[in-house]
Amino acid sequence: MTDYFLLKTLHILSAVVLMGTGSGIAFFMLMAVLSRSQETIRNVSRIVILADWLFTAPAVLVQLISG
């Protein structure tokens, strides 16, 4: 396996993670906001922020490095 192929595969996988977590997080946040419940919005926001730090931020970094 060449370095180029490995880097290309890593780039594609991180793009999939980025798009998947981005759309999933946006959907759950939209549902929380539409519920108009402050407690629900607060709880979902905590989870969204955690997911952003755990999944989205590393995927963005990999995109920048491997792009």
C-alpha positions, 0 to 999 in steps of 0.5 A: 500500500502506497503512502498516497493511497493510505493518505487518500483513504484517510481523507475519504474516511474523515470526510465521511465522518465529517459529513455524517456527524455534521448532518446528525448533529444538525438534525438532533439540534434542530429537533431539540430547538423545535421542541421549544423545551429549554431543558431539552435544548440544554441537554442536547446542546451538551451532547452536540458539543461533546460530539463536535469535540470527539468526532467533528474536530478530529475529522476537520484536522485530518481533512486539513492535514490530508487535503 
